[in-house]
Amino acid sequence: MATVPLIRHQEPARDVTWQTVGACERVAAALMLILLAPLVLASALLIALMSRRSPLIAHRRVGRCGVDLWILKLRTMWGPDRPARHSGWIEYIDGPSGPELKQPRDPRVPNQFARFLRRHSVDEIPQFWHVVRGAMSLVGPRPMTANELRDFYGNDAEEILRAKPGMVGLWQVSGRNRLTYEQRRQLDLALVRERSPRMYAEVLLRTVGEVWSGTNSW
């Protein structure tokens, strides 16, 4: 009697593993939103008072399989030349601006409080909501703008967009804003092609240190 090849059981087992990971991270994201709600609310109030604008922004990015993803963040940019205005709790921004415009002393980041939010990723806490909804994962390629994907990722963009975007990816814990787009592209491809529970866990653990230290972030 012929032996059934083990390979027939590997893919279903892998699917079950990632389904379990997905369910666990949605629960974890919901708990993080609850635990961090006081920090987010206090930060949002201070942002509204200082900027006189909406404390949240939603920036248009490209999600999994090319679907639009309006990614939520606490506002940390409102340069002094911008007119004061109200736009509700969330301002939707559909523009090409992305990480390529970041710089250590960005004039659009007006004070130490805003820089603190960015350095320690407090501004990205609202994105746990995307994980709860299933539109993002905790670990995956960071969602980018259409311009970034076209100009810097080229033919590799299609492969990367097959994966669910993440709150943190491999390049965010490997140099972050100091990396070139070529380095980011290579690390995103490695994350998609070599994805494993071990890599997932390692990225999460390294993220804790990155967020705490604020290294390579501005």
Secondary structure, 3 states (H helix, E strand, C coil): CCCCCCHHHHHHHHHHHHHHHHHHHHHHHHHHHHHHHHHHHHHHHHHHHHHCCCCEEEEEEECHHHCEEEEEEECCCCCCCCCCCCCCCEEEECCCCCHHHCCCCCCCCCCHHHHHHHHCCHHHHHHHHHHHHCCCEEECCCCECHHHHHHHHHHHHHHHCCCCCEEECCHHHCCHHHCCHHHHHHHHHHHHHCCCHHHHHHHHHHHHHHHHHCCCCC
